[in-house]
Amino acid sequence: MMFKLKILSISVILALILTLVGIPSNVYAAPTHIDLGRAEVFAVLAGSAITNTLTSTLTGDAGSSPTHTETGFGPGVDQIIFVSGVNHNSADPNDLITQNAKTDLATAYVNAAGQGPINSIAGGIIGVSTLSPGVYNSASSLQLNGPLTLDGGGDPNAVFVFQAATSTLVTASSSSVILTNGTQACNVYWQVGSSATLGTSSNFVGTILAHDSITDDGGSTVNGRFLAMGAAVTLNHTTISRPLCAPALGKAFSAARIVAGDNSTLTITFNNNKNSSLYTFNSAFTDALPGSMVIAGTPAVATTCGGTGALTAVPGSGSVSMASGRTISGGGSCTLSVAVTSLLVGSFTNIVSVGNTFNTASATLLVTSSPTTLPGTGFAPNRVTALPVQPVGKDYAFLGNLWLEIPRLGVQVSIVGVPAMENGWDVSWLSNQVGWLQGTAFPTWAGNSVLTGHVYDSNGNIGPFGHLSTLSYGDQIIVHAWGQQYIYEVRSMSTVAPNAVSSVIKHEELPWLTLITCKGYDEKTGLYQYRTVVKAVQVAIK
C-alpha cells in the first residue's frame, strides 16, 4: 500500500478535528480526477480471463492481459453484445492496445490508492446515506448496502474516491448508487485491494480498479467500468456502460464591449480533455442569452464540432442551440459561435449551466450608449497644450506588432486600442500614434474598423493625420499585422459634423477602415468644427 504525504490546509485540519470529536462539518477532502489513460476506452479489462453467463451488454472495449481466455462470449445462450467497442480477446488476443491499457491501469490504481486526505468509514459499511465529494477509506473490506447518494454540490467536476485499501468490495443485492446535483459517473472511483463482488441486481456507478478480480453475481447494471489488474472478470447477465465526462465549457464575447445595436460574437468552447475517445452530444445543447441580449439580424452561427446536429439561432430570439449528434474528438475541443446584440445598455453576464451535465461557464458583455460626438482628434495648431497625467481607466491597449502605413502621406505609425467610455473615446494622449476605437471591428477583421489620429498634436505640430484630407480615391492604406499586410483602397472622403456618429461608426459586412481626424479649428471656441472622414475597403492580403 502506498501513502502520499501532504501538507494539510487549515480548513482540512479543522474538518479532521471536527470529525474526531463527532461534530459534523461541511469541509471535505478534494480528490482529483484520476486519469485512466489508455484504459479509459475499456468497459471490461482483466488480468487473466473474462467469463460470462447469459446475455451481457457492454458499451466500451473488452480485453485481458497477459492471459486472454474468454468464456461465454457467444453466439448462443451465453453471449456478450457490444453496443460499441471492440473485443480485443477475439480480434487480436493480448494486443498492444490491451497491454498498454493494463500499464495505465496500474498507474491509475496507484493514483486512486494514494488519494487523500481520507474520511474513514466506520466498520467499512456504507448504508443508506448521502455523501459529499471526497476520499472515503475502509481499513479492510468495504460493504455497500445502499442506496448510496453521491451529491456533487452542483459541481460536475466533483470527484468521489472509495478505497477498500487491503481487502474486498461487496455490494448487497439490489443495492444502488444514485448521482445527484451534478455528479458524473466518470468521476466516481472504487479502489479495491483484492477483489470486488456485486450482489445480484446491483445498480452500481463508478469505475472499479481492483487489484485482483471483479465478479457480478447476476443482473447488475453498471454505469462505470470493471478494471481488474491481476485476475478474472466474471459477468452474469451484466450491463456495463463506460462513462464519459461531459466536456468542460468556456465562454467569451468578442468584442467584450459594444455600443448598443452593434454586434458581438459569443463563442462557447467545449473541451474534451478528460476523455481519450470521441464524445457525442446525446442531447441538444442550448444557451439562453441574458436580459435584452438577442441573436443578431445576421446570426453567423457556426460550429467546429463534428457530427451533424443542426444549429438554431433565430434573429431576435434569446437562445442558440446545437442539436444532438455533434461530436468532439478524444482529447480535443470545438466551438459554437453566434453573433449577438442588444439595443439596451447594461452589463450582461451570460451563464451556461445546462441541467447537471456541464460545468458553469460565464462571460460578460458590456453594452454602452452610442457617443454623441466623434473623438476630438486635434489640439490648437502651433501652440503647446498641457496635458494632465493619463488616468488608469483611460489607458490605451498595446496591440502588439500592429501598425498603419499610408504610402502617399509617408505615414508609418503604431496602432493602440482606445477604450470606449460612457461618453465616448478620449484620444488626448495619442501623440504620434493612431488609436483604434474599441467597440468597432478589430483592424483587419470583417466589419468597420475605425482609426483616429491627431491633425495637430499637443505640441502644436502636425499630427499623423494632418494631411488626411489630401487622400484620393484608390489611394492605398496598409495595416501591418504580425508579418502580413492588409491592403485597403480609399473609396470615399467626406467632411462631417462632430455629432455625425452613426454615419461614421456604422456596421459593415466586409473589412473596412474608417480614418477620422479633426478639421476647421475655431480660435474663439478652441474647438474643431468638423471631422475629416476617409473610408477604405480591403482589397488584398499579402
C-alpha positions as CSV (number, residue, x, y, z in Angstrom):
1,M,0.0,0.0,0.0
2,M,1.3,3.4,-0.9
3,F,0.9,6.6,1.2
4,K,1.1,10.1,0.0
5,L,2.4,12.8,2.4
6,K,0.6,16.1,2.0
7,I,0.6,19.4,3.9
8,L,-2.9,19.9,5.2
9,S,-4.7,23.2,4.8
10,I,-6.2,24.9,7.9
11,S,-9.7,24.0,6.6
12,V,-8.9,20.3,6.2
13,I,-7.2,20.2,9.7
14,L,-10.4,21.7,11.1
15,A,-12.5,19.2,9.3
16,L,-10.5,16.3,10.8
17,I,-10.7,17.7,14.3
18,L,-14.4,18.1,14.0
19,T,-14.7,14.5,12.8
20,L,-12.7,13.2,15.7
21,V,-15.0,15.0,18.2
22,G,-18.1,14.0,16.4
23,I,-19.2,17.4,15.1
24,P,-20.5,17.4,11.5
25,S,-18.5,19.5,9.1
26,N,-19.1,20.6,5.5
27,V,-15.4,20.6,4.8
28,Y,-14.3,17.6,2.8
29,A,-11.3,16.3,1.1
30,A,-10.9,17.3,-2.5
31,P,-9.6,14.4,-4.6
32,T,-8.6,14.9,-8.2
33,H,-9.8,13.3,-11.4
34,I,-8.0,10.0,-12.0
35,D,-6.5,9.7,-15.5
36,L,-7.2,6.2,-16.7
37,G,-5.0,6.8,-19.8
38,R,-5.4,4.1,-22.4
39,A,-7.7,2.0,-20.1
40,E,-10.3,4.7,-20.4
41,V,-11.8,3.1,-23.6
42,F,-12.5,-0.2,-21.8
43,A,-15.7,-1.3,-20.2
44,V,-14.0,-4.6,-19.0
45,L,-10.3,-5.1,-18.6
46,A,-8.9,-8.2,-16.9
47,G,-5.6,-9.7,-15.9
48,S,-6.3,-13.4,-16.7
49,A,-9.7,-14.1,-18.2
50,I,-13.3,-12.8,-18.9
51,T,-16.1,-15.2,-18.2
52,N,-19.8,-14.6,-19.0
53,T,-23.1,-16.2,-18.3
54,L,-26.4,-15.4,-20.1
55,T,-26.5,-12.2,-22.2
56,S,-24.4,-9.3,-21.1
57,T,-24.2,-5.9,-22.7
58,L,-21.1,-3.8,-23.0
59,T,-20.6,-0.2,-24.2
60,G,-16.8,0.0,-24.5
61,D,-13.9,-2.3,-25.2
62,A,-13.2,-5.6,-23.5
63,G,-9.8,-7.4,-23.2
64,S,-7.5,-9.2,-20.8
65,S,-3.7,-9.4,-20.5
66,P,-1.4,-11.2,-20.1
67,T,-3.8,-14.2,-20.2
68,H,-6.7,-13.7,-22.6
69,T,-9.1,-16.6,-22.0
70,E,-12.7,-15.8,-22.8
71,T,-15.8,-17.9,-22.0
72,G,-19.5,-17.2,-22.8
73,F,-19.0,-14.6,-25.5
74,G,-21.4,-16.3,-27.8
75,P,-23.2,-16.9,-30.1
76,G,-25.7,-18.8,-28.1
77,V,-27.4,-18.6,-24.7
78,D,-24.2,-17.2,-23.2
79,Q,-23.1,-14.2,-25.2
80,I,-21.9,-10.6,-24.9
81,I,-23.4,-7.9,-27.0
82,F,-21.2,-4.9,-27.8
83,V,-23.3,-1.7,-28.2
84,S,-20.0,-0.1,-29.1
85,G,-16.3,-1.1,-28.6
86,V,-14.0,-3.9,-29.5
87,N,-13.5,-7.4,-28.1
88,H,-9.7,-7.4,-28.1
89,N,-9.6,-11.0,-27.0
90,S,-11.3,-12.0,-30.2
91,A,-9.8,-9.5,-32.6
92,D,-6.1,-9.8,-31.6
93,P,-5.6,-11.5,-28.2
94,N,-3.2,-9.7,-25.9
95,D,-2.7,-7.0,-28.5
96,L,-0.7,-3.9,-27.8
97,I,-3.8,-1.8,-27.0
98,T,-4.7,-4.1,-24.2
99,Q,-1.1,-4.3,-22.9
100,N,-0.9,-0.5,-22.8
101,A,-4.2,-0.3,-21.1
102,K,-3.0,-2.6,-18.4
103,T,0.1,-0.5,-17.9
104,D,-2.0,2.7,-17.5
105,L,-4.5,0.8,-15.2
106,A,-1.6,0.1,-12.8
107,T,-0.7,3.8,-12.7
108,A,-4.3,4.7,-12.2
109,Y,-4.6,2.2,-9.3
110,V,-1.7,3.7,-7.5
111,N,-3.2,7.2,-8.0
112,A,-6.5,6.1,-6.6
113,A,-4.8,4.3,-3.6
114,G,-2.8,7.5,-2.8
115,Q,-5.7,10.0,-2.9
116,G,-6.4,11.8,0.3
117,P,-6.9,13.2,2.9
118,I,-9.4,10.5,3.8
119,N,-12.7,10.2,5.5
120,S,-12.7,6.9,7.5
121,I,-15.7,4.6,7.0
122,A,-16.6,3.1,10.4
123,G,-16.7,-0.7,10.1
124,G,-16.3,-0.5,6.3
125,I,-20.1,-0.3,5.9
126,I,-21.9,2.3,3.7
127,G,-25.6,2.1,4.3
128,V,-28.4,4.5,3.4
129,S,-26.5,7.8,3.2
130,T,-25.7,10.9,1.2
131,L,-22.0,11.8,0.8
132,S,-20.2,14.9,-0.4
133,P,-17.2,14.7,-2.8
134,G,-14.1,13.3,-1.1
135,V,-12.0,10.3,-0.4
136,Y,-13.7,7.6,1.7
137,N,-11.5,4.8,3.1
138,S,-12.0,1.5,4.8
139,A,-9.0,-0.1,6.5
140,S,-10.2,-3.5,5.4
141,S,-13.3,-4.5,3.5
142,L,-15.9,-2.2,2.1
143,Q,-19.6,-3.1,2.1
144,L,-22.3,-1.2,0.2
145,N,-25.8,-1.8,1.5
146,G,-27.2,1.3,-0.3
147,P,-28.9,3.2,-1.6
148,L,-25.9,5.4,-1.5
149,T,-26.4,9.0,-2.8
150,L,-23.4,11.0,-4.1
151,D,-24.1,14.7,-4.0
152,G,-21.7,16.8,-6.2
153,G,-22.9,20.1,-4.7
154,G,-23.6,21.4,-8.2
155,D,-20.1,20.8,-9.4
156,P,-19.9,18.3,-12.3
157,N,-16.1,18.1,-11.7
158,A,-16.6,16.8,-8.2
159,V,-14.7,13.6,-7.5
160,F,-15.5,10.6,-5.3
161,V,-12.9,8.0,-4.4
162,F,-13.7,4.9,-2.3
163,Q,-10.8,2.9,-1.0
164,A,-11.1,-0.7,0.2
165,A,-7.4,-0.4,0.9
166,T,-6.3,-4.0,1.6
167,S,-9.4,-6.1,1.2
168,T,-12.7,-6.5,-0.7
169,L,-15.7,-4.5,-2.0
170,V,-19.0,-6.2,-1.7
171,T,-22.4,-4.8,-2.7
172,A,-25.7,-6.1,-1.3
173,S,-28.3,-7.5,-3.7
174,S,-30.5,-4.7,-5.2
175,S,-28.2,-2.0,-3.7
176,S,-27.8,1.2,-5.7
177,V,-25.6,4.2,-6.2
178,I,-27.5,7.4,-7.0
179,L,-25.9,10.5,-8.5
180,T,-27.4,14.0,-7.7
181,N,-26.6,17.6,-8.0
182,G,-24.1,17.5,-10.8
183,T,-22.1,14.3,-10.0
184,Q,-20.8,12.5,-13.1
185,A,-20.2,8.7,-13.2
186,C,-16.8,9.4,-14.8
187,N,-15.6,11.0,-11.6
188,V,-16.5,8.1,-9.2
189,Y,-13.8,5.5,-8.5
190,W,-13.6,2.4,-6.3
191,Q,-10.0,1.2,-5.4
192,V,-10.1,-2.4,-4.2
193,G,-7.1,-4.0,-2.5
194,S,-8.1,-7.5,-3.5
195,S,-11.5,-8.4,-5.2
196,A,-14.9,-6.8,-5.8
197,T,-18.2,-8.6,-5.9
198,L,-21.5,-7.1,-6.9
199,G,-24.6,-8.7,-5.4
200,T,-27.5,-9.7,-7.7
201,S,-29.3,-6.8,-9.4
202,S,-27.0,-4.1,-8.1
203,N,-27.4,-0.7,-9.7
204,F,-23.8,0.4,-9.5
205,V,-22.0,3.6,-10.5
206,G,-18.2,4.2,-10.9
207,T,-15.0,2.6,-12.2
208,I,-13.8,-0.3,-10.1
209,L,-10.0,-0.6,-10.0
210,A,-9.4,-4.0,-8.4
211,H,-6.0,-5.5,-7.6
212,D,-7.3,-9.0,-8.3
213,S,-10.8,-10.0,-9.6
214,I,-14.2,-8.5,-10.2
215,T,-17.4,-10.6,-10.1
216,D,-21.1,-9.8,-10.8
217,D,-23.4,-12.3,-9.1
218,G,-26.0,-11.6,-11.7
219,G,-28.2,-9.0,-13.4
220,S,-26.3,-5.9,-12.3
221,T,-26.3,-2.6,-14.2
222,V,-23.1,-0.6,-14.1
223,N,-22.5,3.0,-15.2
224,G,-18.8,2.6,-15.0
225,R,-16.0,0.0,-15.7
226,F,-14.7,-3.3,-14.4
227,L,-10.9,-3.0,-14.4
228,A,-9.1,-5.9,-12.8
229,M,-5.3,-5.9,-12.7
230,G,-4.3,-9.4,-11.8
231,A,-7.2,-11.9,-12.1
232,A,-10.5,-12.6,-13.9
233,V,-13.7,-10.6,-14.6
234,T,-16.9,-12.6,-14.3
235,L,-20.1,-11.3,-15.9
236,N,-23.6,-12.7,-15.4
237,H,-26.3,-11.0,-17.4
238,T,-24.4,-7.8,-16.7
239,T,-24.9,-4.4,-18.4
240,I,-21.8,-2.1,-18.3
241,S,-21.7,1.3,-19.9
242,R,-18.4,3.1,-20.0
243,P,-19.0,6.7,-18.8
244,L,-17.5,9.7,-20.4
245,C,-17.0,13.1,-18.7
246,A,-19.0,15.9,-20.1
247,P,-16.8,18.5,-21.9
248,A,-15.5,21.4,-19.9
249,L,-17.1,24.7,-21.1
250,G,-15.5,28.0,-21.7
251,K,-17.2,31.2,-22.9
252,A,-16.1,34.6,-24.3
253,F,-17.5,37.6,-26.1
254,S,-15.6,39.4,-28.9
255,A,-15.8,42.3,-28.6
256,A,-16.4,42.3,-24.9
257,R,-17.7,45.9,-25.1
258,I,-20.0,47.2,-27.8
259,V,-22.3,50.2,-28.5
260,A,-26.0,49.4,-28.3
261,G,-27.2,47.9,-31.6
262,D,-23.8,46.7,-32.6
263,N,-22.8,43.0,-32.7
264,S,-20.5,40.9,-30.6
265,T,-19.6,37.3,-31.3
266,L,-20.4,34.8,-28.5
267,T,-18.1,31.8,-28.6
268,I,-18.7,28.7,-26.4
269,T,-15.8,26.3,-26.2
270,F,-16.2,22.5,-25.4
271,N,-13.0,20.9,-24.1
272,N,-12.9,17.1,-24.2
273,N,-9.5,16.8,-22.5
274,K,-10.7,14.3,-19.9
275,N,-11.7,11.7,-22.5
276,S,-9.3,9.9,-24.8
277,S,-12.2,8.9,-27.1
278,L,-14.8,10.6,-29.1
279,Y,-17.5,12.4,-27.2
280,T,-21.0,12.6,-28.7
281,F,-23.7,15.0,-27.6
282,N,-26.7,12.7,-26.9
283,S,-29.0,15.6,-26.2
284,A,-29.3,19.2,-27.5
285,F,-27.1,21.9,-26.1
286,T,-28.9,25.3,-25.5
287,D,-27.5,28.6,-24.3
288,A,-30.1,31.1,-23.1
289,L,-29.0,34.7,-23.5
290,P,-29.4,37.1,-20.6
291,G,-31.6,40.3,-20.3
292,S,-32.2,42.2,-23.5
293,M,-29.4,40.3,-25.4
294,V,-30.7,38.6,-28.6
295,I,-29.4,36.8,-31.6
296,A,-28.2,39.4,-34.2
297,G,-30.0,40.0,-37.5
298,T,-27.3,38.1,-39.3
299,P,-26.6,35.3,-36.7
300,A,-23.5,33.9,-38.4
301,V,-24.0,30.8,-36.3
302,A,-21.2,28.2,-36.8
303,T,-19.5,25.3,-35.1
304,T,-16.3,23.4,-35.4
305,C,-17.8,20.3,-33.7
306,G,-18.1,17.2,-35.7
307,G,-21.2,15.3,-36.5
308,T,-24.5,16.5,-38.0
309,G,-26.6,18.1,-35.2
310,A,-28.4,21.2,-36.6
311,L,-27.7,24.7,-35.3
312,T,-30.6,27.0,-34.4
313,A,-30.2,30.8,-34.0
314,V,-33.2,32.8,-34.9
315,P,-32.6,36.6,-35.3
316,G,-34.2,38.4,-32.4
317,S,-34.6,35.3,-30.3
318,G,-33.0,34.7,-26.9
319,S,-31.1,31.5,-27.4
320,V,-28.8,29.4,-29.6
321,S,-29.0,25.6,-29.8
322,M,-26.9,22.8,-31.2
323,A,-28.9,19.5,-31.7
324,S,-27.7,16.1,-30.5
325,G,-25.3,14.2,-32.7
326,R,-22.4,16.6,-32.7
327,T,-19.0,15.2,-31.6
328,I,-15.7,16.2,-30.2
329,S,-12.5,14.2,-30.8
330,G,-10.8,12.5,-27.9
331,G,-8.6,15.0,-26.1
332,G,-9.8,17.7,-28.5
333,S,-12.1,20.7,-28.4
334,C,-14.6,22.5,-30.6
335,T,-16.6,25.7,-30.5
336,L,-20.1,27.1,-31.1
337,S,-20.3,30.7,-32.1
338,V,-23.1,33.2,-32.9
339,A,-23.5,37.0,-33.3
340,V,-25.5,38.7,-30.6
341,T,-26.6,42.2,-29.9
342,S,-28.6,44.4,-27.5
343,L,-30.5,47.6,-28.1
344,L,-30.4,48.4,-24.4
345,V,-27.3,49.4,-22.4
346,G,-26.0,47.5,-19.5
347,S,-23.7,44.7,-18.3
348,F,-24.9,41.3,-19.3
349,T,-23.4,38.1,-17.8
350,N,-24.2,35.0,-19.8
351,I,-24.1,31.8,-17.8
352,V,-24.2,28.3,-19.2
353,S,-25.3,25.6,-16.8
354,V,-27.3,23.1,-18.8
355,G,-29.0,20.6,-16.4
356,N,-26.4,18.9,-14.3
357,T,-24.2,17.8,-17.1
358,F,-21.8,20.7,-17.9
359,N,-19.8,23.0,-15.7
360,T,-21.0,26.6,-15.2
361,A,-19.2,29.0,-17.6
362,S,-19.8,32.7,-17.8
363,A,-18.7,35.8,-19.8
364,T,-19.8,39.4,-19.6
365,L,-20.8,41.7,-22.4
366,L,-20.8,45.5,-21.7
367,V,-23.2,47.4,-23.9
368,T,-22.8,51.2,-23.8
369,S,-24.8,54.0,-25.3
370,S,-23.7,55.5,-28.6
371,P,-21.4,58.5,-28.1
372,T,-23.0,61.8,-29.1
373,T,-19.8,63.2,-30.6
374,L,-16.8,61.8,-32.5
375,P,-13.5,61.9,-30.7
376,G,-11.7,65.3,-30.7
377,T,-8.5,64.4,-32.6
378,G,-6.7,67.7,-32.6
379,F,-5.2,70.4,-30.4
380,A,-4.6,74.1,-31.1
381,P,-2.2,74.5,-34.1
382,N,1.2,75.9,-33.4
383,R,0.6,76.0,-29.7
384,V,1.6,73.8,-26.8
385,T,-1.3,72.3,-24.8
386,A,-0.5,71.0,-21.3
387,L,-2.0,67.5,-20.7
388,P,-2.7,66.0,-17.2
389,V,-1.5,62.5,-16.4
390,Q,-3.5,59.9,-18.3
391,P,-6.0,58.2,-15.9
392,V,-5.6,54.4,-15.5
393,G,-9.1,53.8,-16.7
394,K,-8.2,55.5,-20.0
395,D,-5.0,53.6,-20.6
396,Y,-4.5,52.6,-24.2
397,A,-4.1,48.9,-25.1
398,F,-0.9,47.7,-26.6
399,L,-1.9,45.7,-29.7
400,G,1.5,44.0,-30.4
401,N,3.0,44.2,-33.9
402,L,0.2,46.2,-35.4
403,W,0.8,49.4,-37.3
404,L,-0.6,51.7,-40.0
405,E,1.1,52.8,-43.2
406,I,-0.3,55.4,-45.7
407,P,2.3,55.4,-48.5
408,R,1.1,58.6,-50.2
409,L,1.4,60.6,-46.9
410,G,4.6,58.9,-45.7
411,V,2.8,57.9,-42.6
412,Q,4.1,54.9,-40.6
413,V,2.6,54.7,-37.0
414,S,1.7,52.1,-34.4
415,I,-1.9,51.4,-33.6
416,V,-3.1,51.3,-30.0
417,G,-6.6,50.5,-28.5
418,V,-8.6,53.3,-27.1
419,P,-11.2,52.1,-24.6
420,A,-14.9,53.1,-25.1
421,M,-16.2,55.1,-22.2
422,E,-19.7,56.1,-21.4
423,N,-19.1,59.5,-23.0
424,G,-17.1,58.2,-25.9
425,W,-13.3,57.8,-26.6
426,D,-10.7,60.1,-25.1
427,V,-7.8,60.3,-27.5
428,S,-5.9,63.2,-25.8
429,W,-2.8,61.1,-25.2
430,L,-2.3,59.5,-28.6
431,S,0.6,61.7,-29.5
432,N,2.0,60.3,-32.8
433,Q,0.1,57.0,-32.5
434,V,-3.1,56.0,-34.2
435,G,-6.0,54.9,-32.0
436,W,-8.4,52.0,-32.8
437,L,-11.7,52.9,-31.3
438,Q,-12.7,49.8,-29.2
439,G,-16.2,48.7,-29.9
440,T,-15.6,48.9,-33.6
441,A,-14.3,45.9,-35.6
442,F,-10.7,45.0,-34.8
443,P,-8.3,46.1,-37.5
444,T,-8.1,43.5,-40.4
445,W,-11.3,41.8,-39.3
446,A,-14.6,41.9,-41.1
447,G,-16.6,45.0,-40.2
448,N,-15.9,48.7,-39.8
449,S,-12.6,49.3,-38.1
450,V,-12.4,53.0,-37.0
451,L,-9.0,54.5,-36.6
452,T,-8.3,58.0,-35.4
453,G,-5.2,60.2,-35.3
454,H,-4.3,63.8,-34.4
455,V,-4.4,66.6,-37.1
456,Y,-2.2,68.6,-34.6
457,D,-0.6,67.1,-31.5
458,S,-0.4,68.7,-28.1
459,N,2.9,70.4,-29.0
460,G,1.1,72.2,-31.8
461,N,2.9,70.1,-34.5
462,I,1.2,68.5,-37.4
463,G,0.0,65.0,-36.4
464,P,0.0,61.7,-38.3
465,F,-3.4,62.5,-39.8
466,G,-2.5,66.1,-40.5
467,H,-2.8,65.6,-44.3
468,L,-5.6,63.0,-44.3
469,S,-7.9,65.3,-46.3
470,T,-5.5,65.2,-49.3
471,L,-6.1,61.5,-50.0
472,S,-7.9,60.5,-53.2
473,Y,-10.0,57.6,-54.4
474,G,-7.8,54.5,-54.9
475,D,-5.0,55.6,-52.6
476,Q,-3.7,52.7,-50.5
477,I,-3.8,52.3,-46.8
478,I,-2.0,49.3,-45.3
479,V,-2.4,47.7,-41.9
480,H,0.7,45.7,-41.0
481,A,-0.2,42.8,-38.6
482,W,2.1,40.1,-37.4
483,G,4.1,39.7,-40.7
484,Q,1.1,40.3,-43.0
485,Q,0.0,43.3,-45.0
486,Y,-3.8,44.0,-45.2
487,I,-4.2,46.4,-48.1
488,Y,-7.1,48.8,-48.3
489,E,-8.1,51.3,-51.0
490,V,-9.8,54.6,-50.4
491,R,-13.4,54.7,-51.6
492,S,-14.7,58.0,-50.1
493,M,-13.7,61.2,-48.5
494,S,-16.1,63.5,-46.6
495,T,-16.4,66.2,-44.0
496,V,-19.0,65.7,-41.3
497,A,-20.2,67.4,-38.1
498,P,-18.7,66.2,-34.8
499,N,-22.1,64.7,-33.9
500,A,-22.3,62.5,-37.0
501,V,-21.5,59.4,-35.0
502,S,-23.9,56.9,-36.7
503,S,-22.7,57.7,-40.2
504,V,-19.0,57.1,-39.3
505,I,-19.3,54.2,-36.9
506,K,-21.8,52.2,-38.8
507,H,-21.7,48.4,-39.3
508,E,-20.1,46.9,-42.4
509,E,-20.2,43.3,-43.5
510,L,-16.8,43.4,-45.4
511,P,-13.5,44.6,-43.8
512,W,-13.4,48.4,-44.0
513,L,-11.2,51.0,-42.5
514,T,-12.6,54.4,-41.4
515,L,-10.0,57.1,-40.7
516,I,-11.1,60.2,-38.9
517,T,-9.4,63.4,-37.7
518,C,-10.4,67.0,-36.9
519,K,-10.8,69.9,-39.3
520,G,-11.6,73.6,-39.1
521,Y,-10.1,74.9,-35.8
522,D,-12.1,77.8,-34.3
523,E,-9.9,80.2,-32.4
524,K,-12.8,81.7,-30.5
525,T,-14.2,78.4,-29.1
526,G,-10.9,76.5,-29.1
527,L,-12.8,73.6,-30.9
528,Y,-12.7,72.0,-34.2
529,Q,-15.9,72.5,-36.2
530,Y,-15.7,69.4,-38.4
531,R,-14.3,65.9,-38.9
532,T,-12.5,64.6,-41.9
533,V,-13.6,61.0,-42.7
534,V,-11.8,58.7,-45.1
535,K,-13.3,55.2,-45.8
536,A,-11.3,52.4,-47.4
537,V,-12.2,48.8,-48.2
538,Q,-9.8,45.8,-48.0
539,V,-8.7,44.6,-51.5
540,A,-5.8,42.3,-50.8
541,I,-3.7,40.5,-48.1
542,K,0.0,39.8,-48.6
